[in-house]
Amino acid sequence: MGRTATTVSVKSPIALRALRLELRGEADSTSLECLLGDRLNAYYGRTNTGLRIGIIDIDGGETIAAGTTAFLRLTGEYEIVSHPWSMLN
């Protein structure tokens, strides 16, 4: 039997230049997949209770389009603890 997967999406009325979020859950053996292809990079680090994740284009040219976008898939079950994010004005 396979492990549970968590998919994280964002819904925004404007394009986003970056995302940052903190998740609580099974951080011991996480497989993290950025669903945005090669356009943006996902960086993460483990915390005492889960993961802290940032998604950004280091070169600054790409954004996450306005609307609803699935951007991350992880193995295990997680819940969002915080989600401060940077928006493009």
C-alpha positions in Angstrom: 0.0 0.0 0.0 1.4 3.4 -1.0 1.8 6.4 1.3 -0.7 9.2 1.4 0.1 12.2 -0.8 -0.7 15.8 0.0 -1.1 18.3 -2.9 -0.9 22.0 -2.0 -2.6 24.7 -4.2 -2.8 28.4 -4.1 -5.7 30.6 -5.2 -4.8 34.2 -5.9 -6.5 37.0 -7.9 -3.0 38.3 -9.0 0.2 36.7 -10.2 2.6 35.7 -7.4 6.4 36.1 -7.5 7.1 33.7 -4.6 5.4 31.5 -2.0 6.5 30.6 1.5 4.6 28.2 3.8 5.1 26.1 6.9 3.5 22.6 7.1 2.9 20.4 10.1 3.1 16.6 9.5 5.3 13.7 8.7 8.7 15.3 8.1 10.8 12.2 8.6 10.9 10.8 5.0 9.4 13.4 2.7 9.4 13.3 -1.0 8.7 16.9 -2.3 7.7 17.5 -6.0 7.3 21.0 -7.4 4.4 20.9 -9.9 5.5 24.1 -11.6 8.1 22.3 -13.8 11.4 24.1 -14.3 9.9 27.6 -14.0 10.4 28.0 -10.3 12.5 26.3 -7.7 11.3 24.7 -4.4 13.5 24.9 -1.3 12.6 23.3 2.0 14.0 22.6 5.4 12.7 20.4 8.3 11.4 22.0 11.5 10.6 20.3 14.8 7.0 19.6 13.6 7.1 19.5 9.8 8.5 21.5 6.9 9.2 25.1 5.9 9.0 25.6 2.1 9.8 28.4 -0.2 9.1 28.5 -4.0 10.7 31.2 -6.1 12.4 31.9 -9.4 15.9 33.0 -8.3 16.4 34.9 -11.6 13.1 36.9 -10.9 11.5 36.4 -14.3 8.8 33.8 -13.6 5.6 34.1 -11.7 2.7 31.8 -10.6 -0.3 32.9 -12.7 -3.4 34.4 -11.1 -6.1 31.8 -10.4 -5.9 28.4 -8.8 -2.6 26.5 -9.2 -1.5 23.2 -7.7 2.2 23.8 -7.0 3.5 21.1 -4.6 3.0 17.4 -3.9 4.5 15.7 -0.8 4.3 12.2 0.5 2.6 11.9 3.9 -0.2 13.9 5.5 0.3 17.6 6.2 -1.6 20.7 7.3 -0.7 24.3 6.6 0.5 26.1 9.7 1.3 29.5 8.1 1.4 30.9 4.6 2.9 34.4 4.3 3.5 35.0 0.7 4.9 37.7 -1.6 2.6 39.1 -4.3 3.3 40.9 -7.5 1.6 44.4 -7.5 
